[in-house]
Amino acid sequence: MRTSLAAVALVVLAPLARAGEPITIGETVTFDSKVMGESRTLLISTPANYGRGGESYPVLYMTDGEAQFLHTRGTVDFLARNGLMPDLIVVAVPNTDRTRDRTRDLTPTRDTIRRRDGTSEERPNSGGGPRFLEFFEREVIPYVESHYRTRPYRLFAGHSLGGLFALEALVEKPALFQAVIAVSPALTWDDDWAIARLEKFAGEKPPGTRTLVVTMADEEEGDKKPNRLDRLEAILAVGRPAGLTWHIRRMPEEDHGTVVLKSHLEALRLIYDGWRLPVDRGTGLVPLGLNELQRHYAALSQRFGYPVPPPEQSVNLAGYNALRNANDSAAALALFLYNIELYPNSPNVYDSYAEALEGAGRLEEAVANYRTAVRLAERPLDPRLEVYRANRDRAEQKLREAPPKAAPGP
């Protein structure tokens, strides 16, 4: 069963005002899980332009969907809009009424509660992590990859017990996710299970996960050194798991609850470090030629393991840099034409190419491309349609007023 997730459903500005349009950020999908033996829900959010093209996206999977879904969607949008990372599909699994304490699904082992009087008992409802990991592998990921346009690059993020579960995913199924974010993981669980298991994992050096980011808030401030995060960092530094880039970030200015938003922001920037093209601060344009731009994205493709096409906006900015700052119309035309090859259904790429053609004195070709931009913008209605029409009309008028070409000689 699917339903939309509306952040804003109705806006009333005055007694006679019309109801506002919903701002929908995703949908809920509920299904009966054979692995879990119960009904489970996914919160799924696609990028804003998902429905307007055929592009595919990496996927960020998360635990604690009811708490972390909304702000993480906003963080991804913010970073992608600023060119620091690609846009992502975000998939979050909320806790159920039966797992509100989260212990059942997010812990790797059956832990023991030790009392001050020396007695102990097994922690109830714990140790379901292996089954929950199987749920992701056998049901969640196959569902998402069969119903959405995805790239072969998966990220996973979890907080607290969810961070412990993220480390469990790393060491038990290292090929399942290519990047793992563990936010203030519960390292104390079951006599420091995660630290011992990570030490064994570092010795095994299996292929799979490419990037690990572990953050910690103020939970260990004042603890005797080396604390648990220190020990975990030392294991990674000495073991150096093959192919794994890892980052440890201490955030003592945050507490256990507030650390998540900052951690997701910093972790995504670390995972996608080097993603953005250089931008000239004065002009806001990309000072690269076609060959340099292609080399940049070829390197990203090799690093992330799937073809990474240059974003339309980045190519466009590079074209305008060549056109306006370098005064190199040939380089600009090559870049704009390359953008048409990459994004043949975008009206903006034809409009930009037409502008370069017009500047080069190739007015008839410019008019043809302005017309193509208008035609594409009319279906579906593009918010810049009137701009494209104005450019077309101006170029057509200019063409009509141009002196006739001289007839070829005998």
VOKEKE-742584 format. One line per 8 residues: number of its first residue (from 1); their letters; for each residue y, x, z of C-alpha. Coordinates in steps of 0.25 Angstrom, whole numbers. Last residue first. Layout:
NUM> a> Y X Z  ... .
// end
This chain:
410> pgpaakpp> 128 119 -243  135 119 -230  131 110 -218  140 98 -216  150 101 -204  147 93 -192  156 81 -189  167 83 -179 .
402> aerlkqea> 163 78 -165  168 65 -161  155 57 -161  148 69 -154  158 68 -143  157 53 -142  142 55 -141  143 66 -130 .
394> rdrnaryv> 152 57 -122  143 45 -123  131 53 -119  138 60 -107  142 46 -102  129 40 -104  122 51 -96  132 49 -85 .
386> elrpdlpr> 130 34 -85  115 36 -84  116 45 -71  110 35 -62  98 34 -72  93 20 -76  78 22 -80  79 22 -91 .
378> ealrvatr> 93 24 -95  94 38 -90  84 42 -101  92 36 -112  105 42 -107  99 56 -106  93 55 -120  107 51 -125 .
370> ynavaeel> 113 63 -119  102 71 -126  106 66 -139  121 68 -137  119 82 -133  110 85 -146  122 79 -154  132 87 -146 .
362> rgagelae> 126 101 -148  139 108 -144  133 117 -133  140 108 -122  134 96 -128  120 102 -128  122 106 -113  127 92 -110 .
354> aysdyvnp> 115 86 -117  105 95 -109  111 89 -96  110 75 -101  96 77 -106  92 83 -92  99 71 -85  91 60 -93 .
346> snpylein> 78 65 -86  65 61 -94  63 75 -101  63 82 -88  57 96 -90  59 97 -105  73 91 -103  76 101 -92 .
338> ylflalaa> 72 113 -101  82 107 -111  93 108 -100  89 122 -97  89 127 -111  102 120 -114  108 127 -102  103 140 -106 .
330> asdnanrl> 109 138 -120  122 133 -115  125 145 -106  139 143 -100  133 150 -87  140 140 -78  140 127 -86  128 127 -95 .
322> anygalnv> 119 137 -88  122 131 -74  120 117 -80  107 121 -85  103 126 -72  107 114 -65  99 105 -75  86 114 -73 .
314> sqepppvp> 88 112 -58  90 97 -59  78 95 -67  69 102 -57  62 114 -63  47 111 -64  37 116 -53  23 117 -59 .
306> ygfrqsla> 13 118 -47  9 128 -38  21 129 -29  24 144 -31  20 145 -46  28 132 -49  40 138 -41  39 151 -49 .
298> ayhrqlen> 39 143 -62  51 135 -57  59 148 -55  55 154 -68  59 141 -76  73 142 -69  74 157 -73  70 154 -87 .
290> lglpvlgt> 80 142 -89  92 149 -83  96 149 -69  110 147 -62  106 133 -56  119 125 -53  126 121 -40  139 127 -46 .
282> grdvplrw> 144 136 -35  131 138 -27  123 141 -40  109 136 -37  96 144 -37  84 136 -40  77 129 -28  62 131 -25 .
274> gdyilrla> 64 144 -18  59 139 -5  51 127 -7  42 128 5  53 134 14  63 122 10  52 112 13  49 118 26 .
266> elhsklvv> 64 119 30  66 104 27  53 99 33  56 108 46  70 102 47  65 88 47  53 90 56  59 98 67 .
258> tghdeepm> 66 86 74  54 81 81  49 94 87  62 99 91  72 107 82  81 119 85  68 127 87  65 127 72 .
250> rrihwtlg> 55 138 70  50 139 55  37 146 51  35 148 36  22 150 28  19 154 14  4 153 12  -3 160 0 .
242> aprgvali> -13 167 9  -11 165 24  -3 176 30  -12 178 42  -2 186 50  11 179 47  4 165 47  -3 168 61 .
234> aelrdlrn> 10 173 67  17 161 63  7 152 70  8 161 82  23 160 82  22 145 81  13 144 93  22 152 102 .
226> pkkdgeee> 22 167 102  29 167 111  29 158 123  35 144 121  50 143 122  52 135 109  39 130 104  42 116 101 .
218> damtvvlt> 56 119 96  53 116 82  42 123 74  41 124 59  29 128 50  30 129 35  17 133 27  18 136 12 .
210> rtgppkeg> 7 138 1  -5 130 7  -17 132 -1  -25 145 -1  -33 149 11  -30 162 20  -41 160 29  -35 169 40 .
202> afkelrai> -22 161 40  -30 148 42  -37 154 54  -24 157 60  -19 143 56  -31 137 63  -27 144 76  -13 140 75 .
194> awdddwtl> -15 126 72  -25 124 83  -16 128 94  -24 124 106  -27 110 100  -13 107 95  -2 117 100  3 120 86 .
186> apsvaiva> 8 105 84  16 109 71  31 109 72  32 106 57  21 110 49  25 111 34  13 114 24  14 117 9 .
178> qflapkev> 4 117 -1  -4 106 5  -19 103 3  -24 117 0  -23 122 15  -32 111 20  -36 115 34  -25 126 37 .
170> laelaflg> -13 119 31  -17 105 34  -19 109 48  -5 115 48  1 102 43  -7 94 54  -1 103 65  13 100 58 .
162> glshgafl> 9 85 59  6 87 74  20 92 74  26 89 60  19 89 47  22 93 32  13 94 20  16 99 6 .
154> ryprtryh> 8 97 -7  10 104 -20  2 99 -32  14 90 -37  13 75 -36  16 63 -44  12 52 -35  0 42 -33 .
146> sevypive> -12 52 -35  -6 64 -28  -1 55 -16  -15 48 -14  -23 61 -16  -14 67 -5  -15 56 5  -30 53 3 .
138> reffelfr> -39 65 3  -30 77 8  -21 69 17  -32 61 24  -40 74 25  -29 80 33  -29 68 42  -44 70 44 .
130> pgggsnpr> -42 84 48  -30 81 57  -38 70 65  -39 79 77  -33 70 88  -34 56 93  -36 59 107  -33 73 112 .
122> eestgdrr> -47 78 118  -46 78 133  -43 89 144  -44 92 158  -38 104 165  -29 96 175  -17 99 166  -23 91 154 .
114> ritdrtpt> -28 97 141  -28 88 129  -38 92 118  -36 92 103  -45 87 93  -41 94 80  -32 95 68  -21 85 73 .
106> ldrtrdrt> -12 77 64  -20 64 62  -24 60 76  -13 66 83  -2 58 76  2 51 89  5 39 80  -9 40 74 .
98> rdtnpvav> -14 26 76  -1 20 71  -2 29 59  6 42 56  14 42 44  9 51 32  20 56 24  21 59 9 .
90> vildpmlg> 33 65 2  34 68 -13  42 80 -15  55 85 -22  55 99 -25  62 109 -16  75 115 -13  82 108 -25 .
82> nralfdvt> 93 101 -16  87 88 -19  73 93 -16  78 97 -2  84 84 1  73 76 -4  63 83 3  71 82 16 .
74> grthlfqa> 73 67 14  58 65 12  55 73 24  65 64 32  58 51 28  44 55 30  44 63 43  42 52 54 .
66> egdtmylv> 34 41 48  27 51 39  21 59 51  13 68 42  18 74 29  14 76 14  24 83 5  21 81 -10 .
58> pyseggrg> 25 89 -22  31 81 -34  28 77 -48  38 73 -58  37 61 -67  51 55 -66  59 44 -60  50 39 -50 .
50> ynaptsil> 50 52 -42  65 53 -42  67 50 -27  55 59 -23  42 52 -18  40 47 -4  27 43 2  24 38 16 .
42> ltrsegmv> 9 37 17  1 27 25  -13 27 31  -23 16 34  -35 21 41  -48 28 40  -41 41 39  -49 47 27 .
34> ksdftvte> -51 33 21  -36 30 22  -32 16 19  -19 16 12  -4 15 15  7 20 5  21 20 10  33 23 0 .
26> gitipega> 44 32 -2  59 34 -1  65 20 -4  79 18 -3  80 2 -3  91 -4 -12  102 -10 -4  103 -25 -1 .
18> ralpalvv> 116 -31 -7  128 -32 1  134 -46 5  133 -44 20  137 -29 19  131 -15 18  116 -20 19  106 -9 15 .
10> lavaalst> 92 -12 14  79 -4 13  83 10 16  72 20 19  63 12 11  48 16 11  41 8 0  27 2 2 .
2> rm> 14 5 -4  0 0 0 .
// end
